Amino acid sequence: MISLKEAVIVEGRYDKIKLNSFIDTPIIETGGFRVFKDKEKQNLIRKISEERGILILTDSDSAGFVIRNFLKGIVPEKTLKHAYIPQLKGKEKRKDSFSKEGLLGVEGVSEEVILKALKNSGATVLSENGKCEKSGEIKKSDLYELGLSGKENSAKLREKLLNKLELPNYLSTNAMLSALNCLYSLKELKEILKEIE
């Protein structure tokens, strides 16, 4: 397990699933080209880039470069790093056929290839071979204790919080937790919730 300072931006769900198995940092999906019209997701990416920096890891096909270039245009260059996977011919295991360009995406390349790309990007490695426990990190149990999950009015409270923080309303609890950890400490979250109530 490698822990990074920067949040990693990937194209889709399967990329995120792959990275979650060996990278300890928030991983944000663009939803492919959906990010072009999704102002809330763009604002979230901007906020995260200002707080901790972002590292873009898209596929090495033409669509991946279009998404990468779009993201370059919405965040300050000083908050941005790029990781590139090589153009490797192949097909992802879950797919029946090759992609349009016949290249493996992030989900299809090996962990070693991705780790090499991350290290070559200049990403800030906080720790290797273990999870880095961050002071003030918000945990799932904290969301429950604060009434943001698992309780009768949790959905309403989450909606109020997301609106106050100008974060996308469609974030799942896990996605919200990831975004909160990019932007706030547990102490700051408690203060924000006091303002809402």
N, C-alpha and C positions, 0 to 999 in steps of 0.2 A: 504494500500500500504506500502510495506517495501522496503527501499533503502539499497543496499549493496555496499561495496567497490569492492569486487571481481566480475569478470565476471562469469556467470554461463554457463557451457558446458552441453548441452543436446544432445540426439541422433537425434531427428527429429523435423520436422515442427510443428506437433501437440503438442509436449512437449513445444516448444517455444511459441506457441499461448496461451497455458494454463498459463504459467508463466508470460507472458506479462500483464495479467489482474491484477496481484497483486504484482509483483516484479519490482522495478525500478533499473535495472542494465543491462548492455549489456548481451544478451543471444546468445550464439554461438551454431549452430547445427553442429554435426559431419557428418551428412548424413549417420548415421549408420556405417557400415563397410567401407564406401567410404573413411573415414579419413585415413585408413591404406595406401592407395596409393596416397592420395592427399597431395603432398609435400607443396603446397601453403597454404592449410588449416593448416597443421602442423606448418608451420612457423608463421602463424597468431596467433595460439594458444600459441606458444612459446613467441612471442612478448608481447601478452596480459598478459601472466603469469608474465613476467618480470616487466611490468608497474604497474599492479594493483592486480595481483594474480588471480587464477582461482579456481572455486568451481565445482567439477564434480558431476552431478546429473543424473545418468543413471538409466534405469530400473533395477529391482532387479532380473532379469532372467540371465541365463548364458551368453547370448549375451551382456547384459549390463555390466557384469563383465569383459568380454573380452575387450570391448571398454575402460572401466575404467582402466584396467591394461595396455593397450597400451598407453593411455594418461599419466599414471604414468611414463612410460619409456621415454617420449619425453620432459618432463618439469622438472626443478629442484624441488625436494621435498619441499623445503622451500617456494615455491610459490603456493603450491597446498593444497586445502582442499577437503574433501569428505563429501557429504551428501547422506545418504542412506534412501530410502523409504522401508517400511516393505514389505515382500512377502505376498501380499493379493490376494486371489483367486478371479477371476472375469474376465469380458470382457468389453472392452471399448465400449461406446455407438455407436460409428461410425462403429464398426466392426460387421460383420455377425457371426463370430465364435470366439471361445477362441483362444488365442495364443498357440503356441506349448507347453508351460509349464503351461498354464492356469492361468497366473498371470497378475494382472493389472500393466501397465507401469506408467510412470510419468503422462501422460495425463489422466489416469483413476482414480488416487487417488484424495482425496479431498485436497482443499487448506490448511486446517488445518494440514493434514498429511505432506504436503510439507513444510509448515512453521516450523513445529516442527523439521523436518529433517535438515532444513537450520540452525536453531538455535543450534541444537545439534552438527553441524559440526564445530562450532567456527567461522562462517562467521562474518565479520565485518559489523555490522548494523550501517548505517549512520543516518537513521531516520525511524520512524514507523508512520503509519497513515497519510501519506502525501508525496508528491514528494519532494525530496531534490534537490534544485536548485544548480547546481555546477557552480562555477566561471569559465568562459572561455569555458563552454560547447558549442559544435557546434550544431546548430539547422538546421532543413530542410530549413528554410528561408535563413540561411547563405550559404547553398550550392547553392541556386538560385542566391543570390547576388554575389557569387564568380564565377558564370558561370559553376558550376558543375552539375546543373540540370535545365531543362526547357528552355534551350537556344539552338541556332543552333549548336554550336560546343561542347556542354556539354559532349557528349559521348566520343569524342576525348580527351578532357581535363581530364575526369575521368580516361580514359585508361592510359594517361601519368602519372597522379598522382599515380594510383595503381601500375604502373611499377616502378616509383621512390621509392615508399614506400615498394616495394617487397611484395605487398598484392595480393591476388587472383584476376585475371582479371574478373572473372565471378560474382563478388559481385554485387548484386542489389544496387540501391541507398540507400535503407534503411539499408541493411547489411553493406555497406560502411560507412554510418553515424555511425552505432553502433561501427564498428572497429575503426574509427577515434576518437570517444569519449573515447575509451579505451586507445588510444595511444598518442593523441595530444590535445592541447588546441586550441581554435579558433585562437589565436595569432600565434601559431606555424604553423597551417595550412596555414595562410596567407603568412608567410615567405617561406614555402615550395613552394607555388604556384608562388611566385615571382621568385624563382630559376628556375622553369619549363618554365616560359614565357620569 
